[in-house]
Amino acid sequence: MPDRPTGSAGPGNVLAVTGLSRAFGAVRAVDDVSFTLAAGGSLGIVGESGSGKTTTARIIVGLEQADTGEVTVRGRPRHGRARGRAERLARAREIQMVFQDPYLSLDPRITVEAALRETLRLHVPHLDHARRIAELLDQVGLGTRAADALPRHLSGGQRQRVAIARALAVEPAVMVLDEAVAALDVSVQAQVLNLLADIRADTGIGYLFITHDLGVVRSVTDEVVVMRHGRIVEAGPTAEVLAAPDHPYTRLLLESVPRPGWDPDRIAAARRALAAG
């Protein structure tokens, strides 16, 4: 269990995850995972492939069902599958997800404006859609000239901005970003991360970053949860955890980042020692 708690459920938390577990056959992809996200906060869930971080995110959003445990948003538990269209839409408005590859989540046949209008028509039909679309495009730094573009005519960074605008359209309490900048060039990553920081400052939205990139965690999160083999091995304020990690796995993740003097053989030996227990 982590030595530094990420907080407890309470009125200051927009999201509380308690005792989540999910097994696929004999594999426990998520094993008794608990954490909270403060209102307007930014929490990173970090780990390598197979750590359980993406399955945890999919459970929170509602794309997977937990075997045990509870997800609470704004103090309201999200029990089981949503019953009926109205409840599904209400849950979607609370938590939105932005994926690694926006091209796969955007309909290649429709323009940016049509994609945003479709979301608004579904969730807020009585709103002035033209005005809201202009606001959203401005909010993500695209401007109205992008409204008529098809996804294939946009760069990767622009497509990701469209995906973020679509998520923001319903004014969610939490945005889950699953490796949302991993496919972008480093300079574009920085632009999108700065954009997300500005949006959080302006709106008070809570972010849940799912990533393997400790640089992303360091730059945009307040708290961090480190997962390995489906379990949380360390958690706490990002600056504290990355400056003085308690768990050998967290230290291994930090040491695995290439830098001057980096020795891959030493990292491989440390990984073998950790696997051996």
One Martini backbone bead per residue (centre of mass of N, CA, C, O) as a GRO file, in nm:
protein
  277
    1MET     BB    1   0.100   0.033   0.016
    2PRO     BB    2   0.080   0.354   0.032
    3ASP     BB    3   0.234   0.611   0.226
    4ARG     BB    4   0.086   0.840   0.053
    5PRO     BB    5  -0.192   0.984   0.059
    6THR     BB    6  -0.464   1.119  -0.165
    7GLY     BB    7  -0.693   1.110   0.029
    8SER     BB    8  -1.035   1.169   0.116
    9ALA     BB    9  -1.346   1.146   0.129
   10GLY     BB   10  -1.525   1.448   0.022
   11PRO     BB   11  -1.627   1.771  -0.057
   12GLY     BB   12  -1.333   1.825  -0.210
   13ASN     BB   13  -1.424   1.582  -0.397
   14VAL     BB   14  -1.508   1.472  -0.726
   15LEU     BB   15  -1.340   1.195  -0.684
   16ALA     BB   16  -1.407   0.844  -0.585
   17VAL     BB   17  -1.203   0.555  -0.524
   18THR     BB   18  -1.314   0.218  -0.410
   19GLY     BB   19  -1.198  -0.095  -0.430
   20LEU     BB   20  -1.098  -0.170  -0.709
   21SER     BB   21  -1.187  -0.457  -0.921
   22ARG     BB   22  -1.035  -0.659  -1.199
   23ALA     BB   23  -1.094  -0.956  -1.388
   24PHE     BB   24  -0.918  -1.173  -1.636
   25GLY     BB   25  -0.960  -1.435  -1.517
   26ALA     BB   26  -0.644  -1.478  -1.363
   27VAL     BB   27  -0.629  -1.168  -1.410
   28ARG     BB   28  -0.546  -0.879  -1.214
   29ALA     BB   29  -0.582  -0.569  -1.334
   30VAL     BB   30  -0.746  -0.482  -1.068
   31ASP     BB   31  -0.634  -0.421  -0.711
   32ASP     BB   32  -0.753  -0.239  -0.480
   33VAL     BB   33  -0.840   0.062  -0.578
   34SER     BB   34  -0.754   0.389  -0.428
   35PHE     BB   35  -0.885   0.729  -0.475
   36THR     BB   36  -0.855   1.090  -0.519
   37LEU     BB   37  -1.017   1.394  -0.656
   38ALA     BB   38  -0.993   1.709  -0.661
   39ALA     BB   39  -1.134   1.991  -0.705
   40GLY     BB   40  -0.941   2.106  -0.968
   41GLY     BB   41  -0.753   1.877  -1.006
   42SER     BB   42  -0.439   1.673  -1.062
   43LEU     BB   43  -0.409   1.330  -1.162
   44GLY     BB   44  -0.173   1.068  -1.175
   45ILE     BB   45  -0.144   0.761  -1.366
   46VAL     BB   46   0.128   0.538  -1.330
   47GLY     BB   47   0.267   0.308  -1.578
   48GLU     BB   48   0.305   0.033  -1.731
   49SER     BB   49   0.231  -0.205  -1.918
   50GLY     BB   50  -0.007  -0.379  -1.719
   51SER     BB   51  -0.080  -0.201  -1.452
   52GLY     BB   52  -0.406  -0.083  -1.482
   53LYS     BB   53  -0.470   0.215  -1.568
   54THR     BB   54  -0.675   0.185  -1.806
   55THR     BB   55  -0.886   0.013  -1.664
   56THR     BB   56  -0.948   0.217  -1.448
   57ALA     BB   57  -1.048   0.438  -1.642
   58ARG     BB   58  -1.279   0.269  -1.775
   59ILE     BB   59  -1.439   0.238  -1.517
   60ILE     BB   60  -1.487   0.536  -1.450
   61VAL     BB   61  -1.637   0.599  -1.726
   62GLY     BB   62  -1.794   0.300  -1.820
   63LEU     BB   63  -1.642   0.079  -2.017
   64GLU     BB   64  -1.618  -0.073  -1.745
   65GLN     BB   65  -1.661  -0.332  -1.504
   66ALA     BB   66  -1.655  -0.393  -1.184
   67ASP     BB   67  -1.640  -0.637  -0.946
   68THR     BB   68  -1.537  -0.424  -0.734
   69GLY     BB   69  -1.649  -0.136  -0.600
   70GLU     BB   70  -1.626   0.239  -0.620
   71VAL     BB   71  -1.778   0.524  -0.787
   72THR     BB   72  -1.751   0.879  -0.714
   73VAL     BB   73  -1.948   1.169  -0.816
   74ARG     BB   74  -2.021   1.431  -0.641
   75GLY     BB   75  -2.124   1.207  -0.415
   76ARG     BB   76  -2.216   0.996  -0.646
   77PRO     BB   77  -2.286   0.690  -0.711
   78ARG     BB   78  -2.180   0.440  -0.966
   79HIS     BB   79  -2.399   0.193  -1.025
   80GLY     BB   80  -2.334   0.015  -1.250
   81ARG     BB   81  -2.537   0.030  -1.498
   82ALA     BB   82  -2.702   0.225  -1.686
   83ARG     BB   83  -3.047   0.343  -1.680
   84GLY     BB   84  -3.081   0.448  -1.956
   85ARG     BB   85  -3.039   0.735  -2.139
   86ALA     BB   86  -3.037   0.956  -1.920
   87GLU     BB   87  -2.811   0.828  -1.741
   88ARG     BB   88  -2.591   0.810  -1.956
   89LEU     BB   89  -2.575   1.115  -2.010
   90ALA     BB   90  -2.516   1.206  -1.721
   91ARG     BB   91  -2.247   1.054  -1.695
   92ALA     BB   92  -2.105   1.181  -1.940
   93ARG     BB   93  -2.111   1.474  -1.823
   94GLU     BB   94  -1.917   1.416  -1.579
   95ILE     BB   95  -1.737   1.221  -1.777
   96GLN     BB   96  -1.452   1.261  -1.983
   97MET     BB   97  -1.270   1.134  -2.275
   98VAL     BB   98  -0.922   1.128  -2.384
   99PHE     BB   99  -0.739   1.002  -2.635
  100GLN     BB  100  -0.457   0.930  -2.803
  101ASP     BB  101  -0.635   0.892  -3.079
  102PRO     BB  102  -0.843   1.114  -3.233
  103TYR     BB  103  -0.904   0.981  -3.511
  104LEU     BB  104  -1.071   0.737  -3.381
  105SER     BB  105  -1.293   0.951  -3.234
  106LEU     BB  106  -1.335   1.072  -3.517
  107ASP     BB  107  -1.531   1.151  -3.776
  108PRO     BB  108  -1.411   1.157  -4.105
  109ARG     BB  109  -1.697   1.277  -4.246
  110ILE     BB  110  -1.687   1.521  -4.042
  111THR     BB  111  -1.680   1.813  -3.915
  112VAL     BB  112  -1.604   1.995  -3.650
  113GLU     BB  113  -1.878   2.130  -3.619
  114ALA     BB  114  -2.049   1.868  -3.634
  115ALA     BB  115  -1.926   1.728  -3.389
  116LEU     BB  116  -2.006   1.945  -3.181
  117ARG     BB  117  -2.310   1.957  -3.247
  118GLU     BB  118  -2.375   1.665  -3.174
  119THR     BB  119  -2.306   1.689  -2.874
  120LEU     BB  120  -2.497   1.926  -2.806
  121ARG     BB  121  -2.764   1.795  -2.902
  122LEU     BB  122  -2.751   1.560  -2.694
  123HIS     BB  123  -2.700   1.741  -2.413
  124VAL     BB  124  -2.776   2.064  -2.523
  125PRO     BB  125  -3.042   2.150  -2.713
  126HIS     BB  126  -3.104   2.468  -2.603
  127LEU     BB  127  -2.857   2.578  -2.710
  128ASP     BB  128  -2.633   2.794  -2.861
  129HIS     BB  129  -2.439   2.639  -3.083
  130ALA     BB  130  -2.278   2.848  -3.242
  131ARG     BB  131  -2.161   2.994  -2.997
  132ARG     BB  132  -2.033   2.747  -2.852
  133ILE     BB  133  -1.840   2.662  -3.077
  134ALA     BB  134  -1.675   2.922  -3.079
  135GLU     BB  135  -1.584   2.899  -2.783
  136LEU     BB  136  -1.438   2.624  -2.803
  137LEU     BB  137  -1.231   2.694  -3.023
  138ASP     BB  138  -1.105   2.923  -2.860
  139GLN     BB  139  -1.028   2.757  -2.602
  140VAL     BB  140  -0.828   2.558  -2.795
  141GLY     BB  141  -0.686   2.742  -3.026
  142LEU     BB  142  -0.838   2.752  -3.329
  143GLY     BB  143  -1.089   2.866  -3.434
  144THR     BB  144  -1.326   2.904  -3.692
  145ARG     BB  145  -1.155   2.787  -3.936
  146ALA     BB  146  -1.185   2.478  -3.829
  147ALA     BB  147  -1.492   2.405  -3.866
  148ASP     BB  148  -1.466   2.295  -4.187
  149ALA     BB  149  -1.290   2.066  -4.107
  150LEU     BB  150  -1.140   1.773  -4.148
  151PRO     BB  151  -0.946   1.557  -3.979
  152ARG     BB  152  -0.735   1.509  -4.222
  153HIS     BB  153  -0.669   1.839  -4.225
  154LEU     BB  154  -0.529   1.787  -3.958
  155SER     BB  155  -0.337   1.782  -3.708
  156GLY     BB  156  -0.269   1.617  -3.427
  157GLY     BB  157  -0.300   1.862  -3.238
  158GLN     BB  158  -0.572   1.959  -3.355
  159ARG     BB  159  -0.734   1.704  -3.299
  160GLN     BB  160  -0.693   1.713  -2.992
  161ARG     BB  161  -0.842   1.983  -2.957
  162VAL     BB  162  -1.113   1.876  -3.052
  163ALA     BB  163  -1.145   1.659  -2.835
  164ILE     BB  164  -1.141   1.862  -2.602
  165ALA     BB  165  -1.383   2.031  -2.692
  166ARG     BB  166  -1.589   1.800  -2.680
  167ALA     BB  167  -1.553   1.746  -2.377
  168LEU     BB  168  -1.625   2.047  -2.285
  169ALA     BB  169  -1.922   2.087  -2.392
  170VAL     BB  170  -2.052   1.947  -2.107
  171GLU     BB  171  -1.914   2.028  -1.849
  172PRO     BB  172  -1.725   1.859  -1.678
  173ALA     BB  173  -1.576   1.745  -1.382
  174VAL     BB  174  -1.415   1.522  -1.556
  175MET     BB  175  -1.097   1.450  -1.718
  176VAL     BB  176  -0.983   1.183  -1.916
  177LEU     BB  177  -0.630   1.119  -1.999
  178ASP     BB  178  -0.521   0.880  -2.240
  179GLU     BB  179  -0.237   0.942  -2.362
  180ALA     BB  180  -0.296   1.238  -2.506
  181VAL     BB  181   0.039   1.305  -2.588
  182ALA     BB  182   0.205   1.054  -2.701
  183ALA     BB  183   0.161   1.114  -3.034
  184LEU     BB  184   0.325   1.373  -2.998
  185ASP     BB  185   0.520   1.608  -3.034
  186VAL     BB  186   0.699   1.773  -2.809
  187SER     BB  187   0.605   2.063  -2.880
  188VAL     BB  188   0.300   1.986  -2.885
  189GLN     BB  189   0.274   1.881  -2.606
  190ALA     BB  190   0.331   2.150  -2.464
  191GLN     BB  191   0.089   2.300  -2.581
  192VAL     BB  192  -0.135   2.112  -2.469
  193LEU     BB  193  -0.055   2.131  -2.169
  194ASN     BB  194  -0.093   2.437  -2.149
  195LEU     BB  195  -0.387   2.435  -2.226
  196LEU     BB  196  -0.487   2.257  -1.991
  197ALA     BB  197  -0.395   2.448  -1.768
  198ASP     BB  198  -0.575   2.686  -1.853
  199ILE     BB  199  -0.848   2.540  -1.832
  200ARG     BB  200  -0.831   2.471  -1.534
  201ALA     BB  201  -0.806   2.767  -1.433
  202ASP     BB  202  -1.086   2.861  -1.569
  203THR     BB  203  -1.291   2.600  -1.473
  204GLY     BB  204  -1.216   2.361  -1.250
  205ILE     BB  205  -1.132   2.110  -1.364
  206GLY     BB  206  -1.071   1.766  -1.352
  207TYR     BB  207  -0.777   1.560  -1.371
  208LEU     BB  208  -0.696   1.238  -1.542
  209PHE     BB  209  -0.384   1.097  -1.583
  210ILE     BB  210  -0.280   0.861  -1.829
  211THR     BB  211   0.060   0.739  -1.785
  212HIS     BB  212   0.424   0.684  -1.860
  213ASP     BB  213   0.501   0.994  -1.831
  214LEU     BB  214   0.689   1.174  -1.607
  215GLY     BB  215   0.686   1.452  -1.742
  216VAL     BB  216   0.384   1.494  -1.734
  217VAL     BB  217   0.343   1.457  -1.433
  218ARG     BB  218   0.533   1.687  -1.340
  219SER     BB  219   0.381   1.931  -1.508
  220VAL     BB  220   0.037   1.859  -1.444
  221THR     BB  221   0.047   1.746  -1.144
  222ASP     BB  222  -0.032   1.707  -0.793
  223GLU     BB  223  -0.087   1.400  -0.815
  224VAL     BB  224   0.018   1.049  -0.756
  225VAL     BB  225  -0.013   0.718  -0.910
  226VAL     BB  226   0.136   0.399  -0.865
  227MET     BB  227   0.137   0.119  -1.090
  228ARG     BB  228   0.143  -0.252  -1.027
  229HIS     BB  229  -0.019  -0.519  -1.110
  230GLY     BB  230  -0.300  -0.348  -1.024
  231ARG     BB  231  -0.143  -0.181  -0.805
  232ILE     BB  232  -0.074   0.030  -0.548
  233VAL     BB  233   0.262   0.145  -0.447
  234GLU     BB  234   0.219   0.466  -0.485
  235ALA     BB  235   0.137   0.789  -0.317
  236GLY     BB  236   0.105   1.148  -0.389
  237PRO     BB  237   0.271   1.409  -0.418
  238THR     BB  238   0.450   1.463  -0.690
  239ALA     BB  239   0.707   1.601  -0.583
  240GLU     BB  240   0.765   1.388  -0.360
  241VAL     BB  241   0.770   1.123  -0.521
  242LEU     BB  242   0.993   1.215  -0.737
  243ALA     BB  243   1.214   1.301  -0.523
  244ALA     BB  244   1.120   1.052  -0.292
  245PRO     BB  245   1.095   0.747  -0.341
  246ASP     BB  246   0.990   0.442  -0.184
  247HIS     BB  247   0.959   0.259  -0.426
  248PRO     BB  248   1.130   0.062  -0.644
  249TYR     BB  249   0.948   0.112  -0.894
  250THR     BB  250   0.962   0.418  -0.898
  251ARG     BB  251   1.270   0.428  -0.926
  252LEU     BB  252   1.277   0.274  -1.194
  253LEU     BB  253   1.118   0.476  -1.363
  254LEU     BB  254   1.316   0.711  -1.322
  255GLU     BB  255   1.579   0.551  -1.425
  256SER     BB  256   1.451   0.494  -1.727
  257VAL     BB  257   1.517   0.775  -1.804
  258PRO     BB  258   1.682   0.921  -2.035
  259ARG     BB  259   2.030   1.022  -1.983
  260PRO     BB  260   2.308   1.121  -1.880
  261GLY     BB  261   2.457   0.809  -1.799
  262TRP     BB  262   2.280   0.601  -1.901
  263ASP     BB  263   2.209   0.245  -1.799
  264PRO     BB  264   2.049  -0.023  -1.934
  265ASP     BB  265   2.177  -0.259  -1.777
  266ARG     BB  266   2.106  -0.159  -1.493
  267ILE     BB  267   1.802  -0.151  -1.538
  268ALA     BB  268   1.766  -0.450  -1.607
  269ALA     BB  269   1.871  -0.554  -1.334
  270ALA     BB  270   1.660  -0.408  -1.159
  271ARG     BB  271   1.415  -0.549  -1.287
  272ARG     BB  272   1.489  -0.838  -1.210
  273ALA     BB  273   1.500  -0.790  -0.904
  274LEU     BB  274   1.203  -0.701  -0.875
  275ALA     BB  275   1.074  -0.964  -0.996
  276ALA     BB  276   1.215  -1.147  -0.763
  277GLY     BB  277   1.155  -0.966  -0.483
   0.00000   0.00000   0.00000
